Amino acid sequence: GAGVSQTPSNKVTEKGKYVELRCDPISGHTALYWYRQSLGQGPEFLIYFQGTGAADDSGLPNDRFFAVRPEGSVSTLKIQRTERGDSAVYLCASSPGGGEGTEAFFGQGTRLTVV
Amino acid sequence: AQKITQTQPGMFVQEKEAVTLDCTYDTSDPSYGLFWYKQPSSGEMIFLIYQGSYDQQNATEGRYSLNFQKARKSANLVISASQLGDSAMYFCAIRRTGGYQKVTFGTGTKLQVIP
């Protein structure tokens, strides 16, 4: 597709369950970012990938969160033993590179609700 | 570390009038870029405008202009001739330049355009 695609758009899960959120970036974009946006807040950085490798995972809140991008395209954010505090919109973005002025293009996000 | 401060949680503007959304930043990096994104109720983050720290002129994109005052560390967004479709959340963001770098967002300003 033309833009960043995230699936599912909405996910409701029970506390303690495992969830996977998928991001399909714009074709050819080498950089991919995951952000988390809580209600009334700006997006909070989680992790970014340069190709297949996680170049910076300093934003992951704890070891329950993990992300992969095995072929340098689609990425999956994985959350184990979900907690109610994980409820948020998870945004994915991609960019063609990291040069100055290179803006990131965002998907519409996955709204995760942990009940 | 980088920080963005947006002190206006909400703003109102009359249709066809201009409005300024405030943004101040803090960074120790010598080279950086400043971004503004729009987030309508649909949730997608839409890139609006970019300003590099070494750019001599203020950036402009159609009805959007960035009032960059480096000494004051401010990067205010000016929207001219407001339209009803401009009603949305607006986020200021900063990123260190060079390679792949994460973007740090502010808490946003909710703009409402009144007919």
Chai-1 contact restraints between the chains, C-beta under 6 A:
chainA,res_idxA,chainB,res_idxB,connection_type,confidence,min_distance_angstrom,max_distance_angstrom,comment,restraint_id
A,A31,B,Y100,contact,1.0,0.0,6.0,A-B,restraint_1
A,Q41,B,T107,contact,1.0,0.0,6.0,A-B,restraint_2
A,G42,B,F91,contact,1.0,0.0,6.0,A-B,restraint_3
A,G42,B,F105,contact,1.0,0.0,6.0,A-B,restraint_4
A,G42,B,G106,contact,1.0,0.0,6.0,A-B,restraint_5
A,G42,B,T107,contact,1.0,0.0,6.0,A-B,restraint_6
A,G42,B,G108,contact,1.0,0.0,6.0,A-B,restraint_7
A,P43,B,F105,contact,1.0,0.0,6.0,A-B,restraint_8
A,F45,B,K102,contact,1.0,0.0,6.0,A-B,restraint_9
A,Y48,B,K102,contact,1.0,0.0,6.0,A-B,restraint_10
A,Q50,B,Y100,contact,1.0,0.0,6.0,A-B,restraint_11
A,A55,B,Y100,contact,1.0,0.0,6.0,A-B,restraint_12
A,D56,B,K102,contact,1.0,0.0,6.0,A-B,restraint_13
A,G98,B,G99,contact,1.0,0.0,6.0,A-B,restraint_14
A,G98,B,Y100,contact,1.0,0.0,6.0,A-B,restraint_15
A,E100,B,G33,contact,1.0,0.0,6.0,A-B,restraint_16
A,E100,B,G52,contact,1.0,0.0,6.0,A-B,restraint_17
A,E100,B,T97,contact,1.0,0.0,6.0,A-B,restraint_18
A,G101,B,Y50,contact,1.0,0.0,6.0,A-B,restraint_19
A,E103,B,F47,contact,1.0,0.0,6.0,A-B,restraint_20
A,F106,B,E44,contact,1.0,0.0,6.0,A-B,restraint_21
A,F106,B,M45,contact,1.0,0.0,6.0,A-B,restraint_22
A,Q108,B,G43,contact,1.0,0.0,6.0,A-B,restraint_23
A,Q108,B,E44,contact,1.0,0.0,6.0,A-B,restraint_24
A,G109,B,G43,contact,1.0,0.0,6.0,A-B,restraint_25
